[in-house]
């Protein structure tokens, strides 16, 4: 039996960003590997579609890319310096590079993010302590992000946290402590919306990521759970 998808608590101040949503899903018993030929083939196929669909000059005007950018500006972050994740991946492709090859399940949700323009991440479920919350950081809260990037928070950053720690600093990335590794067997997948990105698109984006993971890495999925800030 699959564990229950964690509840999400919204800090009241966060709800000033009207239209904010987040989607969650659990996938148990996945097989995490570094390289998988079938995933490489899927990646190349999606990259070809991206190069046929977008240009570097017009990408910023794609509606969902624009929505994430506008959200960043509202949070006081320059999206030309800190790109929304889906935009950053697409820009890589348009510059002739490839979607980073990390682990199969990470590559798969990145592929889904490129296709749907919805920002996503994944965590080792065993390292997450529900319930989850969307809140502003506490002043002087410190995190170590993936890549050993140490960050001291000011209290203005928007974060996804569990009952004990920050999991993700919106814009800046996921914490190293809960990242997916080759030893991970159970995943918590998250898709992050923004004002102007429809909650249904956030849900559908995560459903695509879950579908890819089940197809290529196995496992048993929960339903996708959508949470909106409606205050």
VMD Tcl script that draws the C-alpha trace (Angstrom):
set ca {
  {0.00 0.00 0.00}
  {1.34 3.42 -0.97}
  {1.95 5.96 1.81}
  {-0.36 8.95 1.86}
  {0.79 11.96 -0.15}
  {1.85 14.60 2.41}
  {-0.47 17.44 3.32}
  {0.62 20.95 2.33}
  {0.15 23.89 4.69}
  {0.20 27.42 3.26}
  {1.61 30.26 5.32}
  {-1.03 33.02 5.08}
  {1.41 35.65 3.78}
  {2.31 33.40 0.84}
  {-1.24 33.61 -0.45}
  {-0.71 37.18 -1.57}
  {0.64 35.46 -4.68}
  {-2.81 34.69 -6.02}
  {-3.00 31.60 -8.21}
  {-0.09 29.76 -6.60}
  {-0.33 25.97 -6.68}
  {1.78 22.87 -6.11}
  {1.30 19.23 -7.11}
  {2.72 16.17 -5.32}
  {3.03 12.48 -6.07}
  {4.79 9.47 -4.58}
  {6.38 6.69 -6.60}
  {7.60 3.65 -4.65}
  {10.11 0.96 -5.60}
  {11.80 2.78 -8.47}
  {15.06 1.59 -10.01}
  {17.49 4.51 -10.05}
  {20.46 4.25 -12.42}
  {22.87 6.71 -13.97}
  {22.41 5.93 -17.64}
  {19.56 4.27 -19.47}
  {19.62 4.04 -23.30}
  {15.83 4.35 -23.57}
  {15.91 7.59 -21.58}
  {18.73 8.89 -23.78}
  {16.58 8.21 -26.83}
  {13.59 10.01 -25.29}
  {15.81 12.96 -24.39}
  {17.10 13.32 -27.94}
  {13.56 13.18 -29.31}
  {12.34 15.93 -26.98}
  {15.38 18.08 -27.70}
  {14.63 17.91 -31.43}
  {11.06 19.04 -30.78}
  {12.29 21.94 -28.63}
  {14.67 23.17 -31.34}
  {11.80 23.06 -33.82}
  {9.39 24.90 -31.51}
  {11.31 27.74 -29.83}
  {14.00 30.33 -30.43}
  {16.22 32.04 -27.87}
  {14.88 35.44 -28.84}
  {11.20 34.56 -28.45}
  {11.37 32.14 -25.50}
  {10.78 34.82 -22.87}
  {7.40 35.61 -24.44}
  {6.00 32.07 -24.24}
  {3.04 32.49 -21.83}
  {4.11 30.05 -19.09}
  {7.75 31.13 -19.30}
  {6.54 34.71 -18.94}
  {4.35 33.75 -15.96}
  {7.29 32.23 -14.06}
  {9.47 35.24 -14.94}
  {6.83 37.67 -13.68}
  {6.55 35.64 -10.47}
  {10.32 35.88 -9.97}
  {10.21 39.66 -10.38}
  {7.44 39.84 -7.77}
  {9.68 37.89 -5.37}
  {12.48 40.39 -6.01}
  {14.54 38.01 -8.15}
  {15.89 38.92 -11.59}
  {14.88 36.04 -13.91}
  {17.61 36.98 -16.38}
  {20.16 36.03 -13.70}
  {18.26 33.18 -11.99}
  {16.22 31.43 -14.68}
  {13.05 29.45 -14.04}
  {14.13 25.79 -14.22}
  {12.11 24.88 -17.30}
  {13.37 27.96 -19.14}
  {16.98 27.21 -18.17}
  {16.69 23.68 -19.56}
  {15.17 24.88 -22.83}
  {17.86 27.54 -23.23}
  {20.49 24.84 -22.85}
  {18.90 22.88 -25.67}
  {18.58 25.92 -27.94}
  {22.29 26.64 -27.41}
  {23.13 23.19 -28.75}
  {23.61 21.48 -25.40}
  {21.63 18.60 -23.93}
  {19.42 18.15 -20.90}
  {21.88 17.26 -18.10}
  {22.34 13.54 -17.56}
  {22.17 12.97 -13.81}
  {20.08 9.94 -12.87}
  {17.33 8.35 -14.92}
  {14.47 9.55 -12.71}
  {15.90 13.07 -12.49}
  {16.41 13.16 -16.24}
  {12.82 12.02 -16.75}
  {11.19 14.76 -14.69}
  {13.49 17.28 -16.39}
  {12.26 16.00 -19.75}
  {8.66 16.39 -18.56}
  {9.48 19.91 -17.37}
  {10.85 20.83 -20.79}
  {7.74 19.46 -22.48}
  {5.17 21.09 -20.19}
  {7.13 24.21 -19.09}
  {6.28 23.36 -15.45}
  {9.11 23.48 -12.90}
  {9.61 20.21 -10.98}
  {11.85 18.48 -8.46}
  {12.15 15.15 -6.68}
  {13.23 14.06 -3.21}
  {14.12 10.84 -1.48}
  {10.86 10.16 0.36}
  {12.64 8.48 3.27}
  {14.41 11.78 4.05}
  {11.23 13.87 4.12}
  {9.25 14.47 7.34}
  {5.64 15.51 6.61}
  {3.62 17.63 6.70}
  {4.96 20.02 4.09}
  {4.56 23.77 4.09}
  {4.98 26.65 1.68}
  {6.33 29.53 3.72}
  {8.80 32.35 3.77}
  {12.26 31.52 5.05}
  {13.20 32.36 8.60}
  {15.86 35.08 8.92}
  {19.35 33.53 9.14}
  {18.03 30.06 8.20}
  {20.85 28.22 6.41}
  {20.67 25.54 3.74}
  {23.11 23.53 1.65}
  {21.77 23.19 -1.87}
  {22.68 20.49 -4.37}
  {26.19 21.15 -5.58}
  {27.42 22.07 -2.07}
  {26.07 25.60 -2.44}
  {25.69 27.02 1.06}
  {23.06 29.72 1.37}
  {22.08 31.92 4.30}
  {18.47 33.01 3.89}
  {17.20 36.49 4.67}
  {13.55 35.77 5.43}
  {12.30 37.03 2.06}
  {12.77 33.77 0.15}
  {9.85 31.45 -0.56}
  {10.58 27.87 0.48}
  {9.07 24.40 0.49}
  {9.76 22.84 3.89}
  {8.87 19.74 5.84}
  {8.31 19.63 9.60}
  {12.06 19.78 10.27}
  {13.87 21.55 7.42}
  {13.78 23.37 4.12}
  {13.51 21.12 1.06}
  {13.63 23.73 -1.68}
  {14.34 27.44 -1.96}
  {12.13 28.69 -4.77}
  {14.35 29.77 -7.67}
  {17.63 28.77 -6.06}
  {17.23 24.98 -5.89}
  {16.77 21.86 -3.76}
  {18.63 20.97 -0.59}
  {21.39 18.40 -0.85}
  {20.23 16.40 2.17}
  {17.07 15.09 0.49}
  {18.29 14.68 -3.09}
  {17.67 11.53 -5.12}
  {20.64 9.13 -5.28}
  {21.25 5.68 -6.72}
  {20.19 4.30 -3.33}
  {16.78 6.00 -3.48}
  {13.83 3.65 -3.85}
  {10.87 5.87 -3.00}
  {10.32 9.29 -4.56}
  {8.40 12.38 -3.60}
  {7.81 14.35 -6.81}
  {6.81 18.01 -6.76}
  {5.61 20.38 -9.49}
  {5.64 24.10 -8.71}
  {3.07 26.47 -10.15}
  {3.11 30.25 -10.39}
  {0.44 32.91 -10.83}
  {-0.61 32.63 -14.46}
  {0.22 28.91 -14.69}
  {-3.06 27.02 -14.43}
  {-3.30 24.48 -11.59}
  {-4.51 21.91 -14.12}
  {-1.27 22.37 -16.08}
  {0.75 21.88 -12.90}
  {-1.11 18.63 -12.24}
  {-0.76 17.46 -15.84}
  {2.94 18.27 -15.87}
  {3.54 16.09 -12.84}
  {1.36 13.33 -14.27}
  {3.60 13.29 -17.34}
  {6.71 13.02 -15.14}
  {5.15 10.19 -13.12}
  {4.18 8.40 -16.33}
  {7.72 8.58 -17.66}
  {9.19 7.32 -14.39}
  {6.80 4.36 -14.24}
  {7.56 3.50 -17.87}
  {11.35 3.69 -17.65}
  {12.23 3.22 -13.96}
  {9.34 1.10 -12.70}
  {7.59 1.62 -9.41}
  {4.08 2.09 -8.05}
  {2.57 5.59 -8.18}
  {0.12 7.41 -5.99}
  {-2.44 9.73 -7.52}
  {-1.20 13.25 -8.18}
  {-2.36 15.55 -5.39}
  {-2.97 19.22 -6.27}
  {-2.82 21.96 -3.64}
  {-3.87 25.56 -4.25}
  {-3.49 28.64 -2.06}
  {-7.10 29.82 -1.99}
  {-7.13 32.29 0.90}
}
mol new
graphics top color blue
foreach p $ca { graphics top sphere $p radius 0.5 }
foreach p [lrange $ca 0 end-1] q [lrange $ca 1 end] { graphics top cylinder $p $q radius 0.2 }
display resetview
